[in-house]
Amino acid sequence: MLREGKQVWTPPQVFEMRDDARCVSDTYASESELTVVPNIATALLDATGRITYVDPVMERITGYPAERFILEDPFELVHPEDRDFVMRIVEGSLMTLEVELSGRFRIVRPNGESRWFEMQCRNLANDPTVGGLLLQICDVTDQFGARFSLRSD
């Protein structure tokens, strides 16, 4: 997509991945090829780890407005037991170009409910259309919770 004479990053296309969870590929799609996936949120981080872009899906799946991620510390939204783990994934992604790191963690929603999310991070700082860390999360509470309850029975 072109905006004001320069190319602007557009979200990647979606494909099926492990455990039947819908996740995101590392290939880019043109706007005409874009598949809308209502449960995957995308954010971009700069080289310092500061969030510079959050798509509208983030608010719907987390319960927090985009401004909360951009203007305040987003790690505060992560469940305290998972916070160090998520910070290590983001830090590792910031230090390693074009390697995808992923993991599952919980976010505490504004109503106090904890939801499970799967996160994928890839440092695309060398890609001029992205210029930073691509972070995508999807809510896997239903899938993860069902598997967990089957194992504990």
C-alpha positions as CSV (number, residue, x, y, z in Angstrom):
1,M,0.0,0.0,0.0
2,L,1.3,3.5,-0.8
3,R,0.7,6.4,1.5
4,E,2.2,9.9,1.0
5,G,4.7,8.5,-1.6
6,K,6.2,5.8,0.5
7,Q,5.3,2.1,0.9
8,V,3.5,1.2,4.1
9,W,3.4,-2.2,5.8
10,T,0.3,-4.2,5.4
11,P,-0.6,-7.2,7.6
12,P,0.5,-10.7,6.5
13,Q,-1.8,-13.3,5.2
14,V,-3.2,-16.1,7.4
15,F,-2.6,-19.8,7.2
16,E,-3.4,-22.9,9.3
17,M,-0.8,-23.9,11.9
18,R,-0.2,-26.4,14.7
19,D,-3.0,-27.4,17.0
20,D,-5.6,-26.1,14.5
21,A,-4.9,-22.6,15.8
22,R,-5.1,-19.8,13.2
23,C,-1.8,-18.1,13.0
24,V,0.1,-15.8,10.7
25,S,2.6,-16.5,8.0
26,D,5.8,-14.5,7.5
27,T,4.9,-13.6,3.9
28,Y,3.2,-10.4,3.1
29,A,0.0,-10.0,1.2
30,S,-1.3,-7.1,-0.8
31,E,-4.5,-5.5,0.4
32,S,-6.5,-7.4,-2.2
33,E,-5.1,-10.8,-0.9
34,L,-5.6,-9.9,2.8
35,T,-7.7,-12.3,4.7
36,V,-9.5,-10.8,7.7
37,V,-9.1,-13.0,10.8
38,P,-11.2,-11.6,13.6
39,N,-9.2,-13.2,16.4
40,I,-5.6,-12.2,15.5
41,A,-4.3,-8.9,16.6
42,T,-1.2,-7.2,15.2
43,A,1.2,-4.7,16.7
44,L,4.5,-3.2,15.6
45,L,7.3,-2.3,18.0
46,D,10.3,-0.1,17.3
47,A,13.9,-1.1,18.1
48,T,13.5,0.0,21.7
49,G,10.5,-2.3,22.2
50,R,8.0,0.5,22.2
51,I,4.7,-0.2,20.5
52,T,4.1,2.1,17.6
53,Y,1.0,0.5,16.0
54,V,-1.9,-1.6,17.2
55,D,-4.7,-2.8,15.0
56,P,-8.4,-2.5,16.0
57,V,-8.6,-6.3,16.7
58,M,-6.3,-5.8,19.8
59,E,-9.0,-3.9,21.6
60,R,-11.7,-6.5,20.8
61,I,-9.7,-9.5,22.0
62,T,-8.0,-8.0,25.0
63,G,-10.6,-5.5,26.2
64,Y,-8.1,-2.6,26.2
65,P,-8.0,0.3,23.7
66,A,-5.1,0.7,21.4
67,E,-3.9,3.8,23.3
68,R,-3.4,1.7,26.4
69,F,-0.7,-0.4,24.5
70,I,0.9,2.6,22.9
71,L,1.0,5.2,25.7
72,E,1.4,2.9,28.7
73,D,3.5,-0.2,29.6
74,P,1.7,-3.1,27.8
75,F,3.6,-5.7,29.9
76,E,1.4,-4.6,32.9
77,L,-1.5,-6.2,31.1
78,V,0.2,-9.6,31.1
79,H,-0.6,-12.0,34.0
80,P,2.1,-11.5,36.6
81,E,3.2,-15.1,36.4
82,D,3.7,-14.8,32.7
83,R,5.2,-11.3,32.5
84,D,8.9,-12.3,32.6
85,F,8.3,-15.0,29.9
86,V,6.7,-12.5,27.5
87,M,9.4,-9.9,28.1
88,R,12.1,-12.5,27.3
89,I,10.3,-13.4,24.0
90,V,10.1,-9.8,23.0
91,E,13.7,-9.0,24.0
92,G,14.9,-12.1,22.2
93,S,13.0,-11.1,19.1
94,L,14.5,-7.6,19.3
95,M,18.0,-9.1,19.3
96,T,17.5,-11.6,16.5
97,L,16.6,-10.7,13.0
98,E,14.0,-12.7,11.0
99,V,13.7,-15.5,13.6
100,E,10.2,-16.2,14.9
101,L,9.7,-16.7,18.6
102,S,6.4,-17.7,20.0
103,G,4.7,-18.7,23.2
104,R,1.5,-18.8,25.2
105,F,0.6,-16.4,28.0
106,R,-2.3,-14.8,29.8
107,I,-3.6,-11.3,29.7
108,V,-5.8,-10.0,32.5
109,R,-8.7,-8.2,30.9
110,P,-10.2,-5.0,32.4
111,N,-13.0,-7.1,34.1
112,G,-10.3,-9.2,35.9
113,E,-10.8,-12.3,33.7
114,S,-7.5,-14.0,32.5
115,R,-7.5,-15.2,28.9
116,W,-4.8,-17.3,27.2
117,F,-3.1,-15.9,24.1
118,E,-0.6,-17.3,21.6
119,M,2.0,-14.8,20.6
120,Q,4.4,-14.8,17.6
121,C,7.2,-12.2,17.3
122,R,9.5,-11.7,14.3
123,N,12.1,-8.9,14.0
124,L,11.7,-7.4,10.6
125,A,13.8,-4.3,11.2
126,N,15.7,-5.0,7.9
127,D,12.4,-5.0,5.9
128,P,11.8,-1.3,4.9
129,T,8.1,-1.9,4.7
130,V,7.9,-3.0,8.4
131,G,11.1,-1.5,10.0
132,G,10.5,-3.2,13.4
133,L,9.2,-6.1,15.4
134,L,6.0,-7.7,14.2
135,L,4.0,-9.0,17.1
136,Q,0.8,-11.0,16.6
137,I,-1.5,-12.5,19.3
138,C,-4.6,-14.6,19.1
139,D,-6.9,-15.7,21.9
140,V,-6.6,-19.4,22.4
141,T,-8.4,-19.6,25.6
142,D,-11.1,-21.9,24.3
143,Q,-8.7,-24.3,22.6
144,F,-6.1,-24.2,25.3
145,G,-8.6,-24.5,28.1
146,A,-10.4,-27.4,26.5
147,R,-7.1,-29.3,26.1
148,F,-6.0,-28.5,29.7
149,S,-9.3,-29.7,31.2
150,L,-9.1,-33.0,29.1
151,R,-5.6,-33.6,30.6
152,S,-6.6,-32.9,34.1
153,D,-9.6,-35.3,34.0
